[in-house]
Amino acid sequence: MVEISAAAAPLTPDRNGRGVFPGGIGTDGSGARIQPYHKELVMTVSRKIRESIERSSWIRKMFEEGNERKARYGAENVFDFSLGNPNLEPPPAFRQVLIKVAQDALPGCHGYMPNAGFPETRQAVADYLNTFNPPRVTADDIVMTSGAGGALNVVLKAILNPGEEVIIPSPYFVEYNNYLENHQGVPRPVPTKADFSLDCDAISDTITEKTRAVLIDSPNNPTGKVYGETELKELAGVLTHHSRRLGEPIYLVSDEPYRKIVYDGVTVPGIFNVYPESFMVTSFSKDLSLAGERIGYAAVNPDMSDREEVRGGLVLCNRILGYVNAPAIMQRVIPHLLRESVDISLYRHKRDLLCEGLAASGYDFVKPQGAFYVFPRTPLPDDAEFVAALREENILTVPGSGFAGPGHMRIAYCVPDETIEKSLPGFERVMKRYRK
Ligand SMILES: Cc1ncc(COP(=O)(O)O)c(C=O)c1O
């Protein structure tokens, strides 16, 4: 299909009289169909999606500008900290297991399976979860999914009625808004404290009869914060109190794809120990660098009330969202790698390199305890302006406003060490210009 812009020279009708007319469809002289581009007249994608595209267009713009800069200055001279795409390769064990699994072709191993996933895979995941939870998780509590994003959509679809609210401590992973909208849920961001820990009083004040769940992410994207046991227990106390008051459970959904990426001896408490009405969702995208393989899972707390109905809901949603089941070959690989990860000390080294450089240049930030992001304050209230100034130095970051955390920026340090080292003088020059 040929697409022409409204600004292009007008085409004359062909000999059959089928020409191009504003807002219509025609053919060019060769018979190829032409779609004139009159955006305001032609309804292509839905209004909602068009609005979403427009809302996210600055991200696209940034991405495009980044590509232009790479073409102009050479990729090695552009310091791209904009994406959370792990730069480390999967551990060598992954490839060995993959080859073995591919060679052990069992009959039907590429076919459909129970929508929740292979029973042996789910049992292996349950056994792993029982190493840091009350040891009662069973294979039935696990649904294998298409990444953590798939798991979140499955859980949200299963629990949300239209218009129900989900409280999200902010700043937070920007896709949550879209996932909620998929299932007619409404995000209710509640700012965290200055050190990005949970503000349980503010969460309590935000709960209404419309609140269906609280969605947390630890280690956190974009802040690198890990929620400790004490604050999680305080949150559990708040949710228990309001669930009793309202007569139905407020769920806690814990998104944990960065669980294994933690530093300095910090550990992530098992959420099932803390609050019975909880789900854990996660994936192998970050800790095994398998983001493209789309493998993850959702786990239901074995102590959840109506556990069986909820589990049935997740299995159905995995199917009817069109995932049907998680990728079969990855389900056979993952049981061998549940205790593996990429070399986390490499990410710790990157964090230290970056944090030491930023601190020396006067950046103000909370040192991340996990994940591979740091979320410094921008010295200007207008975070987009500061991010634009960094871009002039070929440093690509993301304004905090995109994570409901204005006045900050996100730096994703899952990049080569050299990128960090070579970017530091640019970070320093821009800070010098703006620091009062
Ligand atoms: C906090 C958080 N949750 C979920 C996801 C989605 O992960 P996946 O690729 O496993 O779907 C991401 C990806 O960046 C993330 O940062």
The ligand as a MOL file (V3000), in Angstrom:
LIG
                    3D

  0  0  0     0  0            999 V3000
M  V30 BEGIN CTAB
M  V30 COUNTS 16 16 0 0 0
M  V30 BEGIN ATOM
M  V30 1 C 8.7300 -3.2200 36.8200 0
M  V30 2 C 8.5380 -4.0190 35.5860 0
M  V30 3 N 7.5120 -4.8780 35.5300 0
M  V30 4 C 7.2730 -5.6120 34.4270 0
M  V30 5 C 8.0780 -5.5050 33.3320 0
M  V30 6 C 7.7780 -6.3430 32.1230 0
M  V30 7 O 8.6680 -7.4010 32.0920 0
M  V30 8 P 8.5730 -8.5690 31.0080 0
M  V30 9 O 9.5080 -8.2150 29.9200 0
M  V30 10 O 8.9790 -9.7970 31.7330 0
M  V30 11 O 7.1610 -8.6310 30.5580 0
M  V30 12 C 9.1550 -4.6190 33.3260 0
M  V30 13 C 9.9960 -4.4350 32.1310 0
M  V30 14 O 10.7850 -3.5420 32.0010 0
M  V30 15 C 9.3960 -3.8490 34.4870 0
M  V30 16 O 10.4020 -2.9810 34.5690 0
M  V30 END ATOM
M  V30 BEGIN BOND
M  V30 1 1 1 2
M  V30 2 1 2 3
M  V30 3 2 2 15
M  V30 4 2 3 4
M  V30 5 1 4 5
M  V30 6 1 5 6
M  V30 7 2 5 12
M  V30 8 1 6 7
M  V30 9 1 7 8
M  V30 10 2 8 9
M  V30 11 1 8 10
M  V30 12 1 8 11
M  V30 13 1 12 13
M  V30 14 1 12 15
M  V30 15 2 13 14
M  V30 16 1 15 16
M  V30 END BOND
M  V30 END CTAB
M  END
